[in-house]
Amino acid sequence: MHIAAVGWIYVTLMMAITEETVVAGIMTFFFYGVLPTLIILYVSGSGRRRQRREQESQRINEEKQAATAALADTDSHDNHRAS
């Protein structure tokens, strides 16, 4: 996907170079090249971001469960000593 984005940026850069004014060249490069490429890369990466978020949430839940289990084990161990 990234190689296609680089290719598209190159094509729009060549289009921008052929514009008659600098302002038209900058606008061509930004509106035909950079902006659409950023949008497509952002949308195509949404699945990976969601998956990373879910993995992080799962890791946090596992750490909470481990901490709760360790605390419960420590409490039961202390109760056995007191008896």
C-alpha positions as CSV (number, residue, x, y, z in Angstrom):
1,M,0.0,0.0,0.0
2,H,2.8,2.4,0.8
3,I,4.5,1.9,-2.5
4,A,1.3,2.9,-4.3
5,A,1.1,6.0,-2.1
6,V,4.7,6.9,-2.9
7,G,4.0,6.4,-6.6
8,W,0.9,8.6,-6.4
9,I,2.8,11.4,-4.6
10,Y,5.4,11.2,-7.3
11,V,2.8,11.5,-10.1
12,T,1.2,14.5,-8.4
13,L,4.6,16.1,-7.9
14,M,5.2,15.9,-11.6
15,M,1.8,17.3,-12.3
16,A,2.5,20.2,-9.9
17,I,5.8,20.9,-11.5
18,T,4.1,21.5,-14.9
19,E,1.6,24.0,-13.5
20,E,2.0,27.6,-14.7
21,T,2.3,29.3,-11.3
22,V,3.8,28.3,-8.0
23,V,0.5,28.7,-6.2
24,A,-1.3,26.4,-8.7
25,G,1.5,23.9,-8.3
26,I,1.3,23.9,-4.5
27,M,-2.5,23.5,-4.7
28,T,-2.3,20.7,-7.2
29,F,0.2,18.8,-5.1
30,F,-1.7,19.3,-1.9
31,F,-5.3,18.7,-3.2
32,Y,-4.5,15.9,-5.7
33,G,-1.6,14.3,-3.9
34,V,-1.1,14.8,-0.2
35,L,-4.6,15.2,1.0
36,P,-6.2,12.1,-0.7
37,T,-3.1,10.0,0.1
38,L,-3.4,10.8,3.8
39,I,-7.1,10.1,3.8
40,I,-6.6,6.7,2.1
41,L,-3.7,5.7,4.4
42,Y,-5.7,6.7,7.5
43,V,-8.8,4.7,6.4
44,S,-6.7,1.7,5.5
45,G,-5.0,1.7,8.9
46,S,-8.2,1.8,10.9
47,G,-8.4,-2.0,11.3
48,R,-4.9,-2.2,12.7
49,R,-5.6,0.6,15.1
50,R,-8.8,-1.1,16.3
51,Q,-6.9,-4.4,16.8
52,R,-4.1,-2.7,18.7
53,R,-6.8,-1.0,20.9
54,E,-8.5,-4.3,21.6
55,Q,-5.2,-6.0,22.5
56,E,-4.3,-3.2,24.9
57,S,-7.7,-3.5,26.5
58,Q,-7.3,-7.3,26.9
59,R,-3.8,-6.9,28.3
60,I,-5.1,-4.4,30.9
61,N,-7.9,-6.7,31.9
62,E,-5.5,-9.6,32.3
63,E,-3.3,-7.5,34.5
64,K,-6.2,-6.4,36.6
65,Q,-7.3,-10.1,37.0
66,A,-3.8,-11.1,38.0
67,A,-3.5,-8.3,40.5
68,T,-6.9,-9.2,42.0
69,A,-5.9,-12.9,42.2
70,A,-2.6,-12.0,43.9
71,L,-4.4,-9.8,46.4
72,A,-6.9,-12.5,47.2
73,D,-4.1,-15.0,47.6
74,T,-2.2,-12.7,49.9
75,D,-5.4,-12.1,52.0
76,S,-6.1,-15.8,52.3
77,H,-2.5,-16.5,53.3
78,D,-2.7,-13.8,56.0
79,N,-6.0,-15.2,57.3
80,H,-4.4,-18.7,57.7
81,R,-1.5,-17.2,59.8
82,A,-4.0,-15.4,62.0
83,S,-5.9,-18.7,62.8
